[in-house]
Amino acid sequence: MTPDPVVLGAVETFDIKGTMKKDIIAGDWLVTCPITAGTVFSTTQEYTAPDELPAKYTIAVAIGRG
């Protein structure tokens, strides 16, 4: 994640990498499908951080079937 820590109101860039344990099929979000199990996967996604955040927060990134 860049920048780290989050900058309020700024664009955050997430570099997501891994090896798929299951096939990712057409209809899933943010990726070009299909991606077969065992394939090394990499994507970069951008998200604008909110203008306010609580003192403690969690950011979760997941790949799943839509």
PyMOL Python script that loads the backbone (N, CA, C, O; Angstrom):
from pymol import cmd

cmd.read_pdbstr("""\
ATOM      1  N   MET A   1       0.846  -1.159   0.000  1.00  0.00           N
ATOM      2  CA  MET A   1       0.000   0.000   0.000  1.00  0.00           C
ATOM      3  C   MET A   1       0.895   1.226   0.000  1.00  0.00           C
ATOM      4  O   MET A   1       1.842   1.329   0.780  1.00  0.00           O
ATOM      5  N   THR A   2       0.573   2.153  -0.894  1.00  0.00           N
ATOM      6  CA  THR A   2       1.329   3.390  -0.969  1.00  0.00           C
ATOM      7  C   THR A   2       0.348   4.547  -1.086  1.00  0.00           C
ATOM      8  O   THR A   2      -0.545   4.470  -1.930  1.00  0.00           O
ATOM      9  N   PRO A   3       0.448   5.588  -0.317  1.00  0.00           N
ATOM     10  CA  PRO A   3       1.374   5.773   0.794  1.00  0.00           C
ATOM     11  C   PRO A   3       0.962   4.954   2.016  1.00  0.00           C
ATOM     12  O   PRO A   3      -0.197   4.563   2.151  1.00  0.00           O
ATOM     13  N   ASP A   4       1.896   4.708   2.879  1.00  0.00           N
ATOM     14  CA  ASP A   4       1.690   3.976   4.126  1.00  0.00           C
ATOM     15  C   ASP A   4       2.388   4.752   5.230  1.00  0.00           C
ATOM     16  O   ASP A   4       3.616   4.841   5.232  1.00  0.00           O
ATOM     17  N   PRO A   5       1.640   5.312   6.163  1.00  0.00           N
ATOM     18  CA  PRO A   5       0.216   5.111   6.437  1.00  0.00           C
ATOM     19  C   PRO A   5      -0.674   5.878   5.464  1.00  0.00           C
ATOM     20  O   PRO A   5      -0.215   6.698   4.669  1.00  0.00           O
ATOM     21  N   VAL A   6      -1.976   5.573   5.564  1.00  0.00           N
ATOM     22  CA  VAL A   6      -2.983   6.208   4.720  1.00  0.00           C
ATOM     23  C   VAL A   6      -2.935   7.725   4.899  1.00  0.00           C
ATOM     24  O   VAL A   6      -2.783   8.226   6.013  1.00  0.00           O
ATOM     25  N   VAL A   7      -3.068   8.447   3.784  1.00  0.00           N
ATOM     26  CA  VAL A   7      -3.179   9.904   3.811  1.00  0.00           C
ATOM     27  C   VAL A   7      -4.639  10.238   3.523  1.00  0.00           C
ATOM     28  O   VAL A   7      -5.165   9.884   2.468  1.00  0.00           O
ATOM     29  N   LEU A   8      -5.284  10.913   4.455  1.00  0.00           N
ATOM     30  CA  LEU A   8      -6.700  11.226   4.308  1.00  0.00           C
ATOM     31  C   LEU A   8      -6.972  11.970   3.008  1.00  0.00           C
ATOM     32  O   LEU A   8      -6.301  12.955   2.698  1.00  0.00           O
ATOM     33  N   GLY A   9      -7.955  11.498   2.248  1.00  0.00           N
ATOM     34  CA  GLY A   9      -8.359  12.125   1.001  1.00  0.00           C
ATOM     35  C   GLY A   9      -7.440  11.868  -0.181  1.00  0.00           C
ATOM     36  O   GLY A   9      -7.716  12.331  -1.287  1.00  0.00           O
ATOM     37  N   ALA A  10      -6.355  11.141   0.033  1.00  0.00           N
ATOM     38  CA  ALA A  10      -5.387  10.877  -1.040  1.00  0.00           C
ATOM     39  C   ALA A  10      -5.694   9.551  -1.737  1.00  0.00           C
ATOM     40  O   ALA A  10      -6.405   8.701  -1.202  1.00  0.00           O
ATOM     41  N   VAL A  11      -5.149   9.395  -2.929  1.00  0.00           N
ATOM     42  CA  VAL A  11      -5.279   8.137  -3.661  1.00  0.00           C
ATOM     43  C   VAL A  11      -4.293   7.131  -3.073  1.00  0.00           C
ATOM     44  O   VAL A  11      -3.096   7.402  -2.981  1.00  0.00           O
ATOM     45  N   GLU A  12      -4.805   5.979  -2.679  1.00  0.00           N
ATOM     46  CA  GLU A  12      -3.988   4.885  -2.155  1.00  0.00           C
ATOM     47  C   GLU A  12      -3.811   3.857  -3.266  1.00  0.00           C
ATOM     48  O   GLU A  12      -4.760   3.551  -3.988  1.00  0.00           O
ATOM     49  N   THR A  13      -2.612   3.329  -3.405  1.00  0.00           N
ATOM     50  CA  THR A  13      -2.325   2.310  -4.407  1.00  0.00           C
ATOM     51  C   THR A  13      -2.048   0.994  -3.692  1.00  0.00           C
ATOM     52  O   THR A  13      -1.212   0.926  -2.791  1.00  0.00           O
ATOM     53  N   PHE A  14      -2.757  -0.044  -4.103  1.00  0.00           N
ATOM     54  CA  PHE A  14      -2.601  -1.371  -3.521  1.00  0.00           C
ATOM     55  C   PHE A  14      -2.007  -2.299  -4.570  1.00  0.00           C
ATOM     56  O   PHE A  14      -2.605  -2.501  -5.627  1.00  0.00           O
ATOM     57  N   ASP A  15      -0.839  -2.864  -4.293  1.00  0.00           N
ATOM     58  CA  ASP A  15      -0.218  -3.872  -5.153  1.00  0.00           C
ATOM     59  C   ASP A  15      -0.561  -5.226  -4.555  1.00  0.00           C
ATOM     60  O   ASP A  15      -0.133  -5.544  -3.446  1.00  0.00           O
ATOM     61  N   ILE A  16      -1.326  -6.021  -5.281  1.00  0.00           N
ATOM     62  CA  ILE A  16      -1.858  -7.287  -4.781  1.00  0.00           C
ATOM     63  C   ILE A  16      -1.240  -8.411  -5.594  1.00  0.00           C
ATOM     64  O   ILE A  16      -1.329  -8.423  -6.821  1.00  0.00           O
ATOM     65  N   LYS A  17      -0.604  -9.370  -4.892  1.00  0.00           N
ATOM     66  CA  LYS A  17       0.086 -10.467  -5.571  1.00  0.00           C
ATOM     67  C   LYS A  17      -0.151 -11.766  -4.821  1.00  0.00           C
ATOM     68  O   LYS A  17      -0.298 -11.772  -3.599  1.00  0.00           O
ATOM     69  N   GLY A  18      -0.187 -12.861  -5.559  1.00  0.00           N
ATOM     70  CA  GLY A  18      -0.328 -14.162  -4.931  1.00  0.00           C
ATOM     71  C   GLY A  18      -0.547 -15.245  -5.964  1.00  0.00           C
ATOM     72  O   GLY A  18      -0.612 -14.974  -7.163  1.00  0.00           O
ATOM     73  N   THR A  19      -0.660 -16.477  -5.490  1.00  0.00           N
ATOM     74  CA  THR A  19      -0.932 -17.626  -6.346  1.00  0.00           C
ATOM     75  C   THR A  19      -2.335 -18.118  -6.028  1.00  0.00           C
ATOM     76  O   THR A  19      -2.660 -18.393  -4.873  1.00  0.00           O
ATOM     77  N   MET A  20      -3.162 -18.227  -7.059  1.00  0.00           N
ATOM     78  CA  MET A  20      -4.554 -18.619  -6.864  1.00  0.00           C
ATOM     79  C   MET A  20      -4.660 -20.080  -6.436  1.00  0.00           C
ATOM     80  O   MET A  20      -4.053 -20.962  -7.044  1.00  0.00           O
ATOM     81  N   LYS A  21      -5.435 -20.325  -5.385  1.00  0.00           N
ATOM     82  CA  LYS A  21      -5.694 -21.690  -4.937  1.00  0.00           C
ATOM     83  C   LYS A  21      -6.887 -22.291  -5.671  1.00  0.00           C
ATOM     84  O   LYS A  21      -7.002 -23.511  -5.788  1.00  0.00           O
ATOM     85  N   LYS A  22      -7.782 -21.420  -6.169  1.00  0.00           N
ATOM     86  CA  LYS A  22      -8.961 -21.861  -6.913  1.00  0.00           C
ATOM     87  C   LYS A  22      -9.055 -21.046  -8.191  1.00  0.00           C
ATOM     88  O   LYS A  22      -8.495 -19.954  -8.291  1.00  0.00           O
ATOM     89  N   ASP A  23      -9.767 -21.589  -9.163  1.00  0.00           N
ATOM     90  CA  ASP A  23      -9.998 -20.853 -10.403  1.00  0.00           C
ATOM     91  C   ASP A  23     -10.794 -19.585 -10.118  1.00  0.00           C
ATOM     92  O   ASP A  23     -11.722 -19.599  -9.310  1.00  0.00           O
ATOM     93  N   ILE A  24     -10.433 -18.498 -10.775  1.00  0.00           N
ATOM     94  CA  ILE A  24     -11.213 -17.266 -10.767  1.00  0.00           C
ATOM     95  C   ILE A  24     -11.905 -17.218 -12.124  1.00  0.00           C
ATOM     96  O   ILE A  24     -11.247 -17.275 -13.163  1.00  0.00           O
ATOM     97  N   ILE A  25     -13.220 -17.116 -12.115  1.00  0.00           N
ATOM     98  CA  ILE A  25     -13.998 -17.275 -13.342  1.00  0.00           C
ATOM     99  C   ILE A  25     -14.643 -15.962 -13.785  1.00  0.00           C
ATOM    100  O   ILE A  25     -14.639 -14.975 -13.050  1.00  0.00           O
ATOM    101  N   ALA A  26     -15.190 -15.969 -14.987  1.00  0.00           N
ATOM    102  CA  ALA A  26     -15.891 -14.792 -15.506  1.00  0.00           C
ATOM    103  C   ALA A  26     -16.959 -14.346 -14.517  1.00  0.00           C
ATOM    104  O   ALA A  26     -17.648 -15.167 -13.911  1.00  0.00           O
ATOM    105  N   GLY A  27     -17.082 -13.033 -14.366  1.00  0.00           N
ATOM    106  CA  GLY A  27     -18.059 -12.486 -13.430  1.00  0.00           C
ATOM    107  C   GLY A  27     -17.421 -12.015 -12.138  1.00  0.00           C
ATOM    108  O   GLY A  27     -18.061 -11.306 -11.362  1.00  0.00           O
ATOM    109  N   ASP A  28     -16.168 -12.393 -11.888  1.00  0.00           N
ATOM    110  CA  ASP A  28     -15.471 -11.896 -10.704  1.00  0.00           C
ATOM    111  C   ASP A  28     -15.027 -10.461 -10.964  1.00  0.00           C
ATOM    112  O   ASP A  28     -14.895 -10.063 -12.122  1.00  0.00           O
ATOM    113  N   TRP A  29     -14.796  -9.684  -9.926  1.00  0.00           N
ATOM    114  CA  TRP A  29     -14.524  -8.254 -10.039  1.00  0.00           C
ATOM    115  C   TRP A  29     -13.041  -7.947 -10.090  1.00  0.00           C
ATOM    116  O   TRP A  29     -12.227  -8.666  -9.512  1.00  0.00           O
ATOM    117  N   LEU A  30     -12.697  -6.881 -10.780  1.00  0.00           N
ATOM    118  CA  LEU A  30     -11.376  -6.248 -10.777  1.00  0.00           C
ATOM    119  C   LEU A  30     -10.264  -7.056 -11.420  1.00  0.00           C
ATOM    120  O   LEU A  30      -9.103  -6.653 -11.357  1.00  0.00           O
ATOM    121  N   VAL A  31     -10.583  -8.179 -12.032  1.00  0.00           N
ATOM    122  CA  VAL A  31      -9.553  -8.982 -12.680  1.00  0.00           C
ATOM    123  C   VAL A  31     -10.047  -9.426 -14.053  1.00  0.00           C
ATOM    124  O   VAL A  31     -11.252  -9.478 -14.300  1.00  0.00           O
ATOM    125  N   THR A  32      -9.112  -9.746 -14.940  1.00  0.00           N
ATOM    126  CA  THR A  32      -9.457 -10.307 -16.239  1.00  0.00           C
ATOM    127  C   THR A  32      -9.509 -11.818 -16.091  1.00  0.00           C
ATOM    128  O   THR A  32      -8.498 -12.444 -15.772  1.00  0.00           O
ATOM    129  N   CYS A  33     -10.653 -12.400 -16.315  1.00  0.00           N
ATOM    130  CA  CYS A  33     -10.862 -13.826 -16.093  1.00  0.00           C
ATOM    131  C   CYS A  33     -10.740 -14.588 -17.403  1.00  0.00           C
ATOM    132  O   CYS A  33     -10.844 -13.973 -18.464  1.00  0.00           O
ATOM    133  N   PRO A  34     -10.528 -15.879 -17.379  1.00  0.00           N
ATOM    134  CA  PRO A  34     -10.316 -16.680 -16.179  1.00  0.00           C
ATOM    135  C   PRO A  34      -8.853 -16.666 -15.733  1.00  0.00           C
ATOM    136  O   PRO A  34      -7.948 -16.376 -16.515  1.00  0.00           O
ATOM    137  N   ILE A  35      -8.651 -16.985 -14.466  1.00  0.00           N
ATOM    138  CA  ILE A  35      -7.317 -17.209 -13.906  1.00  0.00           C
ATOM    139  C   ILE A  35      -7.373 -18.594 -13.277  1.00  0.00           C
ATOM    140  O   ILE A  35      -8.153 -18.817 -12.351  1.00  0.00           O
ATOM    141  N   THR A  36      -6.573 -19.515 -13.755  1.00  0.00           N
ATOM    142  CA  THR A  36      -6.645 -20.889 -13.264  1.00  0.00           C
ATOM    143  C   THR A  36      -5.851 -21.062 -11.978  1.00  0.00           C
ATOM    144  O   THR A  36      -4.873 -20.357 -11.727  1.00  0.00           O
ATOM    145  N   ALA A  37      -6.296 -22.017 -11.173  1.00  0.00           N
ATOM    146  CA  ALA A  37      -5.604 -22.337  -9.924  1.00  0.00           C
ATOM    147  C   ALA A  37      -4.138 -22.618 -10.208  1.00  0.00           C
ATOM    148  O   ALA A  37      -3.806 -23.254 -11.209  1.00  0.00           O
ATOM    149  N   GLY A  38      -3.259 -22.147  -9.330  1.00  0.00           N
ATOM    150  CA  GLY A  38      -1.825 -22.348  -9.485  1.00  0.00           C
ATOM    151  C   GLY A  38      -1.141 -21.228 -10.251  1.00  0.00           C
ATOM    152  O   GLY A  38       0.087 -21.188 -10.325  1.00  0.00           O
ATOM    153  N   THR A  39      -1.927 -20.310 -10.824  1.00  0.00           N
ATOM    154  CA  THR A  39      -1.370 -19.199 -11.587  1.00  0.00           C
ATOM    155  C   THR A  39      -0.939 -18.076 -10.653  1.00  0.00           C
ATOM    156  O   THR A  39      -1.671 -17.708  -9.734  1.00  0.00           O
ATOM    157  N   VAL A  40       0.253 -17.534 -10.893  1.00  0.00           N
ATOM    158  CA  VAL A  40       0.703 -16.360 -10.143  1.00  0.00           C
ATOM    159  C   VAL A  40      -0.099 -15.169 -10.653  1.00  0.00           C
ATOM    160  O   VAL A  40      -0.224 -14.965 -11.861  1.00  0.00           O
ATOM    161  N   PHE A  41      -0.636 -14.388  -9.732  1.00  0.00           N
ATOM    162  CA  PHE A  41      -1.530 -13.286 -10.053  1.00  0.00           C
ATOM    163  C   PHE A  41      -0.966 -11.993  -9.490  1.00  0.00           C
ATOM    164  O   PHE A  41      -0.380 -11.983  -8.407  1.00  0.00           O
ATOM    165  N   SER A  42      -1.145 -10.899 -10.230  1.00  0.00           N
ATOM    166  CA  SER A  42      -0.691  -9.589  -9.770  1.00  0.00           C
ATOM    167  C   SER A  42      -1.615  -8.518 -10.335  1.00  0.00           C
ATOM    168  O   SER A  42      -1.956  -8.549 -11.518  1.00  0.00           O
ATOM    169  N   THR A  43      -2.019  -7.577  -9.497  1.00  0.00           N
ATOM    170  CA  THR A  43      -2.824  -6.444  -9.948  1.00  0.00           C
ATOM    171  C   THR A  43      -2.504  -5.237  -9.083  1.00  0.00           C
ATOM    172  O   THR A  43      -2.067  -5.374  -7.941  1.00  0.00           O
ATOM    173  N   THR A  44      -2.721  -4.076  -9.630  1.00  0.00           N
ATOM    174  CA  THR A  44      -2.588  -2.833  -8.880  1.00  0.00           C
ATOM    175  C   THR A  44      -3.935  -2.134  -8.937  1.00  0.00           C
ATOM    176  O   THR A  44      -4.493  -1.931 -10.015  1.00  0.00           O
ATOM    177  N   GLN A  45      -4.452  -1.769  -7.781  1.00  0.00           N
ATOM    178  CA  GLN A  45      -5.740  -1.089  -7.688  1.00  0.00           C
ATOM    179  C   GLN A  45      -5.559   0.220  -6.931  1.00  0.00           C
ATOM    180  O   GLN A  45      -4.753   0.304  -6.004  1.00  0.00           O
ATOM    181  N   GLU A  46      -6.308   1.234  -7.328  1.00  0.00           N
ATOM    182  CA  GLU A  46      -6.261   2.525  -6.642  1.00  0.00           C
ATOM    183  C   GLU A  46      -7.609   2.808  -5.999  1.00  0.00           C
ATOM    184  O   GLU A  46      -8.661   2.457  -6.535  1.00  0.00           O
ATOM    185  N   TYR A  47      -7.555   3.453  -4.835  1.00  0.00           N
ATOM    186  CA  TYR A  47      -8.753   3.786  -4.079  1.00  0.00           C
ATOM    187  C   TYR A  47      -8.496   5.109  -3.366  1.00  0.00           C
ATOM    188  O   TYR A  47      -7.425   5.304  -2.790  1.00  0.00           O
ATOM    189  N   THR A  48      -9.459   6.009  -3.400  1.00  0.00           N
ATOM    190  CA  THR A  48      -9.302   7.277  -2.696  1.00  0.00           C
ATOM    191  C   THR A  48      -9.716   7.098  -1.243  1.00  0.00           C
ATOM    192  O   THR A  48     -10.840   6.688  -0.953  1.00  0.00           O
ATOM    193  N   ALA A  49      -8.803   7.406  -0.337  1.00  0.00           N
ATOM    194  CA  ALA A  49      -9.075   7.280   1.093  1.00  0.00           C
ATOM    195  C   ALA A  49     -10.134   8.305   1.504  1.00  0.00           C
ATOM    196  O   ALA A  49     -10.220   9.379   0.909  1.00  0.00           O
ATOM    197  N   PRO A  50     -10.936   7.978   2.513  1.00  0.00           N
ATOM    198  CA  PRO A  50     -11.928   8.946   2.983  1.00  0.00           C
ATOM    199  C   PRO A  50     -11.246  10.170   3.602  1.00  0.00           C
ATOM    200  O   PRO A  50     -10.060  10.138   3.928  1.00  0.00           O
ATOM    201  N   ASP A  51     -12.015  11.239   3.754  1.00  0.00           N
ATOM    202  CA  ASP A  51     -11.471  12.463   4.345  1.00  0.00           C
ATOM    203  C   ASP A  51     -11.286  12.350   5.851  1.00  0.00           C
ATOM    204  O   ASP A  51     -10.546  13.134   6.446  1.00  0.00           O
ATOM    205  N   GLU A  52     -11.958  11.373   6.476  1.00  0.00           N
ATOM    206  CA  GLU A  52     -11.830  11.150   7.917  1.00  0.00           C
ATOM    207  C   GLU A  52     -11.739   9.653   8.181  1.00  0.00           C
ATOM    208  O   GLU A  52     -12.388   8.854   7.505  1.00  0.00           O
ATOM    209  N   LEU A  53     -10.929   9.279   9.169  1.00  0.00           N
ATOM    210  CA  LEU A  53     -10.815   7.890   9.619  1.00  0.00           C
ATOM    211  C   LEU A  53     -10.752   7.878  11.135  1.00  0.00           C
ATOM    212  O   LEU A  53     -10.257   8.826  11.744  1.00  0.00           O
ATOM    213  N   PRO A  54     -11.257   6.796  11.760  1.00  0.00           N
ATOM    214  CA  PRO A  54     -11.098   6.686  13.209  1.00  0.00           C
ATOM    215  C   PRO A  54      -9.630   6.453  13.560  1.00  0.00           C
ATOM    216  O   PRO A  54      -8.817   6.183  12.676  1.00  0.00           O
ATOM    217  N   ALA A  55      -9.292   6.555  14.827  1.00  0.00           N
ATOM    218  CA  ALA A  55      -7.908   6.360  15.274  1.00  0.00           C
ATOM    219  C   ALA A  55      -7.399   4.965  14.904  1.00  0.00           C
ATOM    220  O   ALA A  55      -6.222   4.799  14.585  1.00  0.00           O
ATOM    221  N   LYS A  56      -8.283   3.961  14.947  1.00  0.00           N
ATOM    222  CA  LYS A  56      -7.917   2.593  14.570  1.00  0.00           C
ATOM    223  C   LYS A  56      -8.847   2.137  13.451  1.00  0.00           C
ATOM    224  O   LYS A  56     -10.055   2.361  13.513  1.00  0.00           O
ATOM    225  N   TYR A  57      -8.284   1.500  12.435  1.00  0.00           N
ATOM    226  CA  TYR A  57      -9.079   1.016  11.313  1.00  0.00           C
ATOM    227  C   TYR A  57      -8.386  -0.192  10.708  1.00  0.00           C
ATOM    228  O   TYR A  57      -7.210  -0.440  10.973  1.00  0.00           O
ATOM    229  N   THR A  58      -9.116  -0.940   9.895  1.00  0.00           N
ATOM    230  CA  THR A  58      -8.594  -2.119   9.223  1.00  0.00           C
ATOM    231  C   THR A  58      -8.820  -1.974   7.725  1.00  0.00           C
ATOM    232  O   THR A  58      -9.866  -1.493   7.289  1.00  0.00           O
ATOM    233  N   ILE A  59      -7.836  -2.392   6.945  1.00  0.00           N
ATOM    234  CA  ILE A  59      -7.982  -2.455   5.496  1.00  0.00           C
ATOM    235  C   ILE A  59      -7.872  -3.924   5.110  1.00  0.00           C
ATOM    236  O   ILE A  59      -6.884  -4.583   5.434  1.00  0.00           O
ATOM    237  N   ALA A  60      -8.884  -4.432   4.421  1.00  0.00           N
ATOM    238  CA  ALA A  60      -8.883  -5.829   3.991  1.00  0.00           C
ATOM    239  C   ALA A  60      -8.923  -5.884   2.468  1.00  0.00           C
ATOM    240  O   ALA A  60      -9.640  -5.118   1.825  1.00  0.00           O
ATOM    241  N   VAL A  61      -8.148  -6.796   1.907  1.00  0.00           N
ATOM    242  CA  VAL A  61      -8.137  -7.027   0.466  1.00  0.00           C
ATOM    243  C   VAL A  61      -8.414  -8.507   0.252  1.00  0.00           C
ATOM    244  O   VAL A  61      -7.762  -9.361   0.853  1.00  0.00           O
ATOM    245  N   ALA A  62      -9.385  -8.809  -0.609  1.00  0.00           N
ATOM    246  CA  ALA A  62      -9.743 -10.203  -0.852  1.00  0.00           C
ATOM    247  C   ALA A  62     -10.054 -10.402  -2.329  1.00  0.00           C
ATOM    248  O   ALA A  62     -10.479  -9.474  -3.016  1.00  0.00           O
ATOM    249  N   ILE A  63      -9.841 -11.599  -2.798  1.00  0.00           N
ATOM    250  CA  ILE A  63     -10.242 -11.995  -4.140  1.00  0.00           C
ATOM    251  C   ILE A  63     -11.247 -13.118  -3.961  1.00  0.00           C
ATOM    252  O   ILE A  63     -10.965 -14.114  -3.295  1.00  0.00           O
ATOM    253  N   GLY A  64     -12.409 -12.956  -4.552  1.00  0.00           N
ATOM    254  CA  GLY A  64     -13.430 -13.973  -4.377  1.00  0.00           C
ATOM    255  C   GLY A  64     -14.361 -14.019  -5.565  1.00  0.00           C
ATOM    256  O   GLY A  64     -14.256 -13.218  -6.493  1.00  0.00           O
ATOM    257  N   ARG A  65     -15.244 -14.940  -5.523  1.00  0.00           N
ATOM    258  CA  ARG A  65     -16.213 -15.095  -6.602  1.00  0.00           C
ATOM    259  C   ARG A  65     -17.362 -14.134  -6.389  1.00  0.00           C
ATOM    260  O   ARG A  65     -17.943 -14.062  -5.306  1.00  0.00           O
ATOM    261  N   GLY A  66     -17.691 -13.373  -7.472  1.00  0.00           N
ATOM    262  CA  GLY A  66     -18.733 -12.348  -7.420  1.00  0.00           C
ATOM    263  C   GLY A  66     -20.079 -12.937  -7.302  1.00  0.00           C
ATOM    264  O   GLY A  66     -21.070 -12.208  -7.246  1.00  0.00           O
TER     265      GLY A  66
END
""", "prot")
cmd.dss("prot")
cmd.show_as("cartoon", "prot")
cmd.util.cbc("prot")
cmd.orient("prot")
